[in-house]
């Protein structure tokens, strides 16, 4: 696997500060950050390399006024792909988004403007979504003679339910504002989504890496299991995480009453 600093990126930007907070930026503002095949390959490469990079949390952001307008329809129309060719493209989308969801590093998306189609598929693969006042969510595939191919049928119903997703695809319904948070498309609605995303990233980076890995990998895996298998897997993960050496000092602080207290409003 190539070191992340050696990747030749064209449609993404990557940076990481001294605290291990990585920034991955969608860098196709002129195309509303639409996802072409090359951008998907860069997402696969970056999120494949991130676990070995020392990153403790990731902020996924975008250049320009829009987070992501989905599939690059201009490229799609121009390429005139066969069904088999487009299926292979879709599988690469799944590979990229699975790397994000199951990679074990917290990924926080700073959303703005359009989060539609494949953009919502990308956003639904991260662990925390922060929207600003300009953000709107949609799945316009039905109106364009298309069908989702990057995991929307898997992840979006987990967030909002099957009926709401079908409504979005059939009627073009958009969600924004408080309603988007209420149905589960975002966890936070703030004036500055990037500032809040970095604040959350710094907060989660203070957790032990093994605890974050479990939260950002094991939970998703358990959702794919039967209840009996998930119970066994949860017990196994808890056995490993809850006995880690890195947590002993924190447990001692709690026992001595010196640990930071959990107070209402701290996570807002």
Phi and psi restraints in degrees (value plus and minus 20) as a CYANA .aco file:
   2 UNK   PHI     -94.1   -54.1
   2 UNK   PSI     125.5   165.5
   3 UNK   PHI     -83.7   -43.7
   3 UNK   PSI     122.8   162.8
   4 UNK   PHI     -83.7   -43.7
   4 UNK   PSI     -48.3    -8.3
   5 UNK   PHI     -91.6   -51.6
   5 UNK   PSI     -35.0     5.0
   6 UNK   PHI    -115.1   -75.1
   6 UNK   PSI     -21.9    18.1
   7 UNK   PHI     -92.1   -52.1
   7 UNK   PSI     118.5   158.5
   8 UNK   PHI    -116.2   -76.2
   8 UNK   PSI      75.6   115.6
   9 UNK   PHI    -120.4   -80.4
   9 UNK   PSI     114.7   154.7
  10 UNK   PHI    -133.7   -93.7
  10 UNK   PSI     -62.6   -22.6
  11 UNK   PHI    -123.3   -83.3
  11 UNK   PSI     -24.5    15.5
  12 UNK   PHI    -144.1  -104.1
  12 UNK   PSI     133.8   173.8
  13 UNK   PHI    -137.0   -97.0
  13 UNK   PSI     125.3   165.3
  14 UNK   PHI    -153.3  -113.3
  14 UNK   PSI     119.7   159.7
  15 UNK   PHI    -171.8  -131.8
  15 UNK   PSI     134.0   174.0
  16 UNK   PHI    -165.3  -125.3
  16 UNK   PSI     112.5   152.5
  17 UNK   PHI    -109.1   -69.1
  17 UNK   PSI     159.3   199.3
  18 UNK   PHI     -87.9   -47.9
  18 UNK   PSI     -33.4     6.6
  19 UNK   PHI    -114.4   -74.4
  19 UNK   PSI     -15.7    24.3
  20 UNK   PHI      61.7   101.7
  20 UNK   PSI      -2.8    37.2
  21 UNK   PHI    -109.5   -69.5
  21 UNK   PSI      90.4   130.4
  22 UNK   PHI    -112.0   -72.0
  22 UNK   PSI     127.9   167.9
  23 UNK   PHI    -142.1  -102.1
  23 UNK   PSI     103.7   143.7
  24 UNK   PHI    -133.2   -93.2
  24 UNK   PSI     102.5   142.5
  25 UNK   PHI    -136.9   -96.9
  25 UNK   PSI     107.4   147.4
  26 UNK   PHI     -93.0   -53.0
  26 UNK   PSI     105.1   145.1
  27 UNK   PHI    -144.7  -104.7
  27 UNK   PSI      30.1    70.1
  28 UNK   PHI    -148.2  -108.2
  28 UNK   PSI      33.8    73.8
  29 UNK   PHI     -77.1   -37.1
  29 UNK   PSI     -55.8   -15.8
  30 UNK   PHI     -85.1   -45.1
  30 UNK   PSI     -41.3    -1.3
  31 UNK   PHI    -126.5   -86.5
  31 UNK   PSI      -1.1    38.9
  32 UNK   PHI      34.6    74.6
  32 UNK   PSI      11.2    51.2
  33 UNK   PHI      37.9    77.9
  33 UNK   PSI      13.8    53.8
  34 UNK   PHI     -81.6   -41.6
  34 UNK   PSI     128.2   168.2
  35 UNK   PHI    -114.8   -74.8
  35 UNK   PSI      89.2   129.2
  36 UNK   PHI    -116.0   -76.0
  36 UNK   PSI     156.7   196.7
  37 UNK   PHI     -80.7   -40.7
  37 UNK   PSI     -57.8   -17.8
  38 UNK   PHI     -87.6   -47.6
  38 UNK   PSI     -58.4   -18.4
  39 UNK   PHI     -83.9   -43.9
  39 UNK   PSI     -60.3   -20.3
  40 UNK   PHI     -81.6   -41.6
  40 UNK   PSI     -62.5   -22.5
  41 UNK   PHI     -83.0   -43.0
  41 UNK   PSI     -57.0   -17.0
  42 UNK   PHI     -89.0   -49.0
  42 UNK   PSI     -56.5   -16.5
  43 UNK   PHI     -83.3   -43.3
  43 UNK   PSI     -62.0   -22.0
  44 UNK   PHI     -79.0   -39.0
  44 UNK   PSI     -66.6   -26.6
  45 UNK   PHI     -84.8   -44.8
  45 UNK   PSI     -66.1   -26.1
  46 UNK   PHI     -85.5   -45.5
  46 UNK   PSI     -68.2   -28.2
  47 UNK   PHI     -98.7   -58.7
  47 UNK   PSI     -32.1     7.9
  48 UNK   PHI     -95.5   -55.5
  48 UNK   PSI     -56.1   -16.1
  49 UNK   PHI    -105.2   -65.2
  49 UNK   PSI     -41.5    -1.5
  50 UNK   PHI     -78.5   -38.5
  50 UNK   PSI     -62.0   -22.0
  51 UNK   PHI     -77.8   -37.8
  51 UNK   PSI     -49.1    -9.1
  52 UNK   PHI    -114.7   -74.7
  52 UNK   PSI     -14.8    25.2
  53 UNK   PHI    -109.5   -69.5
  53 UNK   PSI     -31.6     8.4
  54 UNK   PHI      69.5   109.5
  54 UNK   PSI     -17.0    23.0
  55 UNK   PHI     -86.4   -46.4
  55 UNK   PSI     117.7   157.7
  56 UNK   PHI    -125.2   -85.2
  56 UNK   PSI     -38.0     2.0
  57 UNK   PHI    -183.8  -143.8
  57 UNK   PSI     136.8   176.8
  58 UNK   PHI    -149.6  -109.6
  58 UNK   PSI     114.5   154.5
  59 UNK   PHI    -124.5   -84.5
  59 UNK   PSI     102.3   142.3
  60 UNK   PHI    -120.8   -80.8
  60 UNK   PSI      95.6   135.6
  61 UNK   PHI    -151.1  -111.1
  61 UNK   PSI    -198.9  -158.9
  62 UNK   PHI    -163.0  -123.0
  62 UNK   PSI     126.5   166.5
  63 UNK   PHI     -96.6   -56.6
  63 UNK   PSI     131.2   171.2
  64 UNK   PHI      61.2   101.2
  64 UNK   PSI    -195.0  -155.0
  65 UNK   PHI    -101.4   -61.4
  65 UNK   PSI     -28.7    11.3
  66 UNK   PHI    -141.9  -101.9
  66 UNK   PSI     121.5   161.5
  67 UNK   PHI     -90.1   -50.1
  67 UNK   PSI     -79.5   -39.5
  68 UNK   PHI    -187.1  -147.1
  68 UNK   PSI     106.4   146.4
  69 UNK   PHI    -111.4   -71.4
  69 UNK   PSI     -10.0    30.0
  70 UNK   PHI      74.0   114.0
  70 UNK   PSI    -174.2  -134.2
  71 UNK   PHI     -77.9   -37.9
  71 UNK   PSI     116.9   156.9
  72 UNK   PHI     -92.1   -52.1
  72 UNK   PSI      76.8   116.8
  73 UNK   PHI     -89.4   -49.4
  73 UNK   PSI     -47.9    -7.9
  74 UNK   PHI     -84.9   -44.9
  74 UNK   PSI     -68.5   -28.5
  75 UNK   PHI     -81.4   -41.4
  75 UNK   PSI     -64.8   -24.8
  76 UNK   PHI     -79.5   -39.5
  76 UNK   PSI     -64.2   -24.2
  77 UNK   PHI     -87.5   -47.5
  77 UNK   PSI     -56.7   -16.7
  78 UNK   PHI     -89.5   -49.5
  78 UNK   PSI     -57.8   -17.8
  79 UNK   PHI     -93.7   -53.7
  79 UNK   PSI     -44.8    -4.8
  80 UNK   PHI      28.3    68.3
  80 UNK   PSI      34.6    74.6
  81 UNK   PHI     -91.0   -51.0
  81 UNK   PSI     131.9   171.9
  82 UNK   PHI     -97.7   -57.7
  82 UNK   PSI     144.4   184.4
  83 UNK   PHI     -74.3   -34.3
  83 UNK   PSI     -62.3   -22.3
  84 UNK   PHI     -85.1   -45.1
  84 UNK   PSI     -60.8   -20.8
  85 UNK   PHI     -84.2   -44.2
  85 UNK   PSI     -62.8   -22.8
  86 UNK   PHI     -90.9   -50.9
  86 UNK   PSI     -52.5   -12.5
  87 UNK   PHI     -80.7   -40.7
  87 UNK   PSI     -61.4   -21.4
  88 UNK   PHI     -84.9   -44.9
  88 UNK   PSI     -57.3   -17.3
  89 UNK   PHI     -80.4   -40.4
  89 UNK   PSI     -65.9   -25.9
  90 UNK   PHI     -80.8   -40.8
  90 UNK   PSI     -59.4   -19.4
  91 UNK   PHI     -84.3   -44.3
  91 UNK   PSI     -51.3   -11.3
  92 UNK   PHI     -90.6   -50.6
  92 UNK   PSI     -56.6   -16.6
  93 UNK   PHI     -78.5   -38.5
  93 UNK   PSI     -66.1   -26.1
  94 UNK   PHI     -81.1   -41.1
  94 UNK   PSI     -60.8   -20.8
  95 UNK   PHI     -80.3   -40.3
  95 UNK   PSI     -65.8   -25.8
  96 UNK   PHI     -82.1   -42.1
  96 UNK   PSI     -68.1   -28.1
  97 UNK   PHI     -93.6   -53.6
  97 UNK   PSI     -50.4   -10.4
  98 UNK   PHI     -86.4   -46.4
  98 UNK   PSI     -55.8   -15.8
  99 UNK   PHI     -80.3   -40.3
  99 UNK   PSI     -56.2   -16.2
 100 UNK   PHI     -91.6   -51.6
 100 UNK   PSI     -72.2   -32.2
 101 UNK   PHI     -87.8   -47.8
 101 UNK   PSI     -60.2   -20.2
 102 UNK   PHI    -122.7   -82.7
 102 UNK   PSI     -15.2    24.8
 103 UNK   PHI     -92.3   -52.3
 103 UNK   PSI     -36.5     3.5
 104 UNK   PHI      68.2   108.2
 104 UNK   PSI     -18.2    21.8
 105 UNK   PHI    -133.0   -93.0
 105 UNK   PSI     110.1   150.1
 106 UNK   PHI     -79.7   -39.7
 106 UNK   PSI     108.8   148.8
 107 UNK   PHI    -139.1   -99.1
 107 UNK   PSI     102.3   142.3
 108 UNK   PHI    -133.7   -93.7
 108 UNK   PSI     104.2   144.2
 109 UNK   PHI    -115.5   -75.5
 109 UNK   PSI     110.8   150.8
 110 UNK   PHI    -117.4   -77.4
 110 UNK   PSI      84.2   124.2
 111 UNK   PHI    -117.1   -77.1
 111 UNK   PSI     127.4   167.4
 112 UNK   PHI    -179.8  -139.8
 112 UNK   PSI     134.8   174.8
 113 UNK   PHI      35.3    75.3
 113 UNK   PSI    -158.3  -118.3
 114 UNK   PHI     -92.7   -52.7
 114 UNK   PSI     108.2   148.2
 115 UNK   PHI    -150.2  -110.2
 115 UNK   PSI      58.4    98.4
 116 UNK   PHI    -148.8  -108.8
 116 UNK   PSI     133.1   173.1
 117 UNK   PHI      35.3    75.3
 117 UNK   PSI    -144.6  -104.6
 118 UNK   PHI     -81.8   -41.8
 118 UNK   PSI     -43.1    -3.1
 119 UNK   PHI     -85.7   -45.7
 119 UNK   PSI     -57.2   -17.2
 120 UNK   PHI     -92.1   -52.1
 120 UNK   PSI     -54.4   -14.4
 121 UNK   PHI     -81.4   -41.4
 121 UNK   PSI     -62.8   -22.8
 122 UNK   PHI     -83.9   -43.9
 122 UNK   PSI     -68.5   -28.5
 123 UNK   PHI     -82.9   -42.9
 123 UNK   PSI     -54.3   -14.3
 124 UNK   PHI     -93.3   -53.3
 124 UNK   PSI     -31.3     8.7
 125 UNK   PHI    -108.0   -68.0
 125 UNK   PSI     -31.5     8.5
 126 UNK   PHI    -104.8   -64.8
 126 UNK   PSI     155.9   195.9
 127 UNK   PHI    -116.6   -76.6
 127 UNK   PSI     -49.1    -9.1
 128 UNK   PHI    -158.2  -118.2
 128 UNK   PSI     112.3   152.3
 129 UNK   PHI    -136.5   -96.5
 129 UNK   PSI     107.1   147.1
 130 UNK   PHI    -138.3   -98.3
 130 UNK   PSI     102.5   142.5
 131 UNK   PHI    -129.9   -89.9
 131 UNK   PSI     134.8   174.8
 132 UNK   PHI    -128.4   -88.4
 132 UNK   PSI    -192.8  -152.8
 133 UNK   PHI     -89.9   -49.9
 133 UNK   PSI     -36.3     3.7
 134 UNK   PHI    -111.7   -71.7
 134 UNK   PSI     -27.5    12.5
 135 UNK   PHI     -94.0   -54.0
 135 UNK   PSI     116.0   156.0
 136 UNK   PHI    -160.5  -120.5
 136 UNK   PSI     128.7   168.7
 137 UNK   PHI    -137.2   -97.2
 137 UNK   PSI     117.5   157.5
 138 UNK   PHI    -176.3  -136.3
 138 UNK   PSI     139.0   179.0
 139 UNK   PHI    -150.3  -110.3
 139 UNK   PSI      62.2   102.2
 140 UNK   PHI    -104.6   -64.6
 140 UNK   PSI      -7.6    32.4
 141 UNK   PHI     -75.3   -35.3
 141 UNK   PSI     -59.9   -19.9
 142 UNK   PHI     -78.4   -38.4
 142 UNK   PSI     -59.7   -19.7
 143 UNK   PHI     -93.8   -53.8
 143 UNK   PSI     -37.3     2.7
 144 UNK   PHI    -124.3   -84.3
 144 UNK   PSI     -11.8    28.2
 145 UNK   PHI      52.6    92.6
 145 UNK   PSI       7.3    47.3
 146 UNK   PHI    -141.3  -101.3
 146 UNK   PSI     158.3   198.3
 147 UNK   PHI    -162.0  -122.0
 147 UNK   PSI     127.6   167.6
 148 UNK   PHI     -81.1   -41.1
 148 UNK   PSI     122.5   162.5
 149 UNK   PHI    -154.6  -114.6
 149 UNK   PSI     -17.7    22.3
 150 UNK   PHI    -136.1   -96.1
 150 UNK   PSI       3.7    43.7
 151 UNK   PHI      87.0   127.0
 151 UNK   PSI     -15.2    24.8
 152 UNK   PHI     -80.6   -40.6
 152 UNK   PSI     -59.3   -19.3
 153 UNK   PHI     -87.0   -47.0
 153 UNK   PSI     -37.4     2.6
 154 UNK   PHI    -112.9   -72.9
 154 UNK   PSI     -69.4   -29.4
 155 UNK   PHI    -112.4   -72.4
 155 UNK   PSI     -59.9   -19.9
 156 UNK   PHI     -84.2   -44.2
 156 UNK   PSI     -61.0   -21.0
 157 UNK   PHI     -81.8   -41.8
 157 UNK   PSI     -47.8    -7.8
 158 UNK   PHI     -83.0   -43.0
 158 UNK   PSI     -52.6   -12.6
 159 UNK   PHI    -104.1   -64.1
 159 UNK   PSI     -64.8   -24.8
 160 UNK   PHI    -144.1  -104.1
 160 UNK   PSI     -28.1    11.9
 161 UNK   PHI      75.1   115.1
 161 UNK   PSI     134.4   174.4
 162 UNK   PHI     -84.3   -44.3
 162 UNK   PSI     -62.3   -22.3
 163 UNK   PHI     -83.1   -43.1
 163 UNK   PSI     -62.3   -22.3
 164 UNK   PHI     -85.9   -45.9
 164 UNK   PSI     -59.5   -19.5
 165 UNK   PHI     -83.5   -43.5
 165 UNK   PSI     -63.2   -23.2
 166 UNK   PHI     -82.9   -42.9
 166 UNK   PSI     -59.1   -19.1
 167 UNK   PHI     -79.7   -39.7
 167 UNK   PSI     -66.1   -26.1
 168 UNK   PHI     -78.6   -38.6
 168 UNK   PSI     -63.9   -23.9
 169 UNK   PHI     -93.4   -53.4
 169 UNK   PSI     -57.5   -17.5
 170 UNK   PHI     -97.7   -57.7
 170 UNK   PSI     -57.7   -17.7
 171 UNK   PHI    -129.7   -89.7
 171 UNK   PSI     -30.9     9.1
 172 UNK   PHI      59.2    99.2
 172 UNK   PSI      -4.2    35.8
 173 UNK   PHI     -78.3   -38.3
 173 UNK   PSI     116.5   156.5
 174 UNK   PHI    -128.8   -88.8
 174 UNK   PSI     129.3   169.3
 175 UNK   PHI    -138.2   -98.2
 175 UNK   PSI     119.8   159.8
 176 UNK   PHI    -174.4  -134.4
 176 UNK   PSI     156.3   196.3
 177 UNK   PHI      36.5    76.5
 177 UNK   PSI    -170.3  -130.3
 178 UNK   PHI     -79.9   -39.9
 178 UNK   PSI     -53.1   -13.1
 179 UNK   PHI     -81.4   -41.4
 179 UNK   PSI     -57.5   -17.5
 180 UNK   PHI     -83.3   -43.3
 180 UNK   PSI     -58.9   -18.9
 181 UNK   PHI     -90.5   -50.5
 181 UNK   PSI     -61.7   -21.7
 182 UNK   PHI     -83.0   -43.0
 182 UNK   PSI     -55.6   -15.6
 183 UNK   PHI    -104.9   -64.9
 183 UNK   PSI     -33.2     6.8
 184 UNK   PHI      88.5   128.5
 184 UNK   PSI     -11.0    29.0
 185 UNK   PHI     -94.3   -54.3
 185 UNK   PSI     -45.5    -5.5
 186 UNK   PHI    -161.3  -121.3
 186 UNK   PSI     134.1   174.1
 187 UNK   PHI    -113.8   -73.8
 187 UNK   PSI     -43.3    -3.3
 188 UNK   PHI    -154.6  -114.6
 188 UNK   PSI     121.0   161.0
 189 UNK   PHI    -145.4  -105.4
 189 UNK   PSI      95.4   135.4
 190 UNK   PHI    -159.3  -119.3
 190 UNK   PSI     150.1   190.1
 191 UNK   PHI     -91.1   -51.1
 191 UNK   PSI     -56.6   -16.6
 192 UNK   PHI    -146.4  -106.4
 192 UNK   PSI      77.2   117.2
 193 UNK   PHI     -87.1   -47.1
 193 UNK   PSI     -53.1   -13.1
 194 UNK   PHI     -89.3   -49.3
 194 UNK   PSI     -63.9   -23.9
 195 UNK   PHI     -79.5   -39.5
 195 UNK   PSI     -63.7   -23.7
 196 UNK   PHI     -86.9   -46.9
 196 UNK   PSI     -58.7   -18.7
 197 UNK   PHI     -82.0   -42.0
 197 UNK   PSI     -63.0   -23.0
 198 UNK   PHI     -88.3   -48.3
 198 UNK   PSI     -55.9   -15.9
 199 UNK   PHI     -82.0   -42.0
 199 UNK   PSI     -63.5   -23.5
 200 UNK   PHI     -86.8   -46.8
 200 UNK   PSI     -59.4   -19.4
 201 UNK   PHI     -81.7   -41.7
 201 UNK   PSI     -63.3   -23.3
 202 UNK   PHI     -84.1   -44.1
 202 UNK   PSI     -55.2   -15.2
 203 UNK   PHI     -88.3   -48.3
 203 UNK   PSI     -68.0   -28.0
 204 UNK   PHI     -91.9   -51.9
 204 UNK   PSI     -44.8    -4.8
 205 UNK   PHI     -86.8   -46.8
 205 UNK   PSI     -36.6     3.4
 206 UNK   PHI     -99.8   -59.8
 206 UNK   PSI     -33.9     6.1
 207 UNK   PHI     -90.4   -50.4
 207 UNK   PSI     142.9   182.9
 208 UNK   PHI     -89.2   -49.2
 208 UNK   PSI     120.7   160.7
 209 UNK   PHI     -76.5   -36.5
 209 UNK   PSI     -56.3   -16.3
 210 UNK   PHI     -87.9   -47.9
 210 UNK   PSI     -58.3   -18.3
 211 UNK   PHI     -83.6   -43.6
 211 UNK   PSI     -64.9   -24.9
 212 UNK   PHI     -82.6   -42.6
 212 UNK   PSI     -59.8   -19.8
 213 UNK   PHI     -79.7   -39.7
 213 UNK   PSI     -63.0   -23.0
 214 UNK   PHI     -84.6   -44.6
 214 UNK   PSI     -65.6   -25.6
 215 UNK   PHI     -83.4   -43.4
 215 UNK   PSI     -61.6   -21.6
 216 UNK   PHI    -113.3   -73.3
 216 UNK   PSI      -9.2    30.8
 217 UNK   PHI    -159.0  -119.0
 217 UNK   PSI     -73.6   -33.6
 218 UNK   PHI     -84.6   -44.6
 218 UNK   PSI     -60.3   -20.3
 219 UNK   PHI     -80.2   -40.2
 219 UNK   PSI     -64.8   -24.8
 220 UNK   PHI     -83.5   -43.5
 220 UNK   PSI     -62.3   -22.3
 221 UNK   PHI     -80.5   -40.5
 221 UNK   PSI     -61.0   -21.0
 222 UNK   PHI     -85.8   -45.8
 222 UNK   PSI     -48.8    -8.8
 223 UNK   PHI     -87.0   -47.0
 223 UNK   PSI     -38.6     1.4
 224 UNK   PHI    -112.8   -72.8
 224 UNK   PSI     -18.4    21.6
 225 UNK   PHI    -125.4   -85.4
 225 UNK   PSI     143.8   183.8
 226 UNK   PHI     -86.8   -46.8
 226 UNK   PSI     141.9   181.9
 227 UNK   PHI     -78.3   -38.3
 227 UNK   PSI     -60.4   -20.4
 228 UNK   PHI     -87.2   -47.2
 228 UNK   PSI     -63.8   -23.8
 229 UNK   PHI     -86.7   -46.7
 229 UNK   PSI     -59.0   -19.0
 230 UNK   PHI     -84.8   -44.8
 230 UNK   PSI     -58.3   -18.3
 231 UNK   PHI     -82.9   -42.9
 231 UNK   PSI     -61.6   -21.6
 232 UNK   PHI     -85.7   -45.7
 232 UNK   PSI     -65.5   -25.5
 233 UNK   PHI     -83.6   -43.6
 233 UNK   PSI     -60.4   -20.4
 234 UNK   PHI     -82.1   -42.1
 234 UNK   PSI     -62.8   -22.8
 235 UNK   PHI     -82.2   -42.2
 235 UNK   PSI     -59.5   -19.5
 236 UNK   PHI     -86.8   -46.8
 236 UNK   PSI     -65.8   -25.8
 237 UNK   PHI     -83.5   -43.5
 237 UNK   PSI     -61.6   -21.6
 238 UNK   PHI     -82.7   -42.7
 238 UNK   PSI     -57.7   -17.7
 239 UNK   PHI     -81.4   -41.4
 239 UNK   PSI     -57.0   -17.0
 240 UNK   PHI     -97.7   -57.7
 240 UNK   PSI     -70.2   -30.2
 241 UNK   PHI     -89.0   -49.0
 241 UNK   PSI     -61.6   -21.6
 242 UNK   PHI     -98.9   -58.9
 242 UNK   PSI     -22.1    17.9
 243 UNK   PHI    -137.2   -97.2
 243 UNK   PSI      -7.5    32.5
 244 UNK   PHI     -88.2   -48.2
 244 UNK   PSI     123.7   163.7
 245 UNK   PHI     -80.4   -40.4
 245 UNK   PSI     -55.2   -15.2
 246 UNK   PHI     -84.2   -44.2
 246 UNK   PSI     -37.9     2.1
 247 UNK   PHI    -114.0   -74.0
 247 UNK   PSI     -29.1    10.9
 248 UNK   PHI     -83.7   -43.7
 248 UNK   PSI     -62.2   -22.2
 249 UNK   PHI     -82.9   -42.9
 249 UNK   PSI     -57.4   -17.4
 250 UNK   PHI     -88.2   -48.2
 250 UNK   PSI     -59.1   -19.1
 251 UNK   PHI     -87.5   -47.5
 251 UNK   PSI     -58.0   -18.0
 252 UNK   PHI     -83.8   -43.8
 252 UNK   PSI     -61.0   -21.0
 253 UNK   PHI     -82.9   -42.9
 253 UNK   PSI     -57.9   -17.9
 254 UNK   PHI     -86.7   -46.7
 254 UNK   PSI     -63.3   -23.3
 255 UNK   PHI     -83.7   -43.7
 255 UNK   PSI     -52.3   -12.3
 256 UNK   PHI    -108.4   -68.4
 256 UNK   PSI     -21.7    18.3
 257 UNK   PHI      57.0    97.0
 257 UNK   PSI      -4.3    35.7
 258 UNK   PHI    -121.9   -81.9
 258 UNK   PSI     -23.3    16.7
 259 UNK   PHI     -91.2   -51.2
 259 UNK   PSI     131.3   171.3
 260 UNK   PHI     -81.6   -41.6
 260 UNK   PSI     113.0   153.0
 261 UNK   PHI    -100.0   -60.0
 261 UNK   PSI     124.9   164.9
 262 UNK   PHI    -104.4   -64.4
 262 UNK   PSI     103.8   143.8
 263 UNK   PHI    -146.6  -106.6
 263 UNK   PSI     126.5   166.5
 264 UNK   PHI     -77.1   -37.1
 264 UNK   PSI     119.3   159.3
 265 UNK   PHI      72.3   112.3
 265 UNK   PSI     -30.6     9.4
 266 UNK   PHI     -89.6   -49.6
 266 UNK   PSI     -47.8    -7.8
 267 UNK   PHI    -110.6   -70.6
 267 UNK   PSI     -19.2    20.8
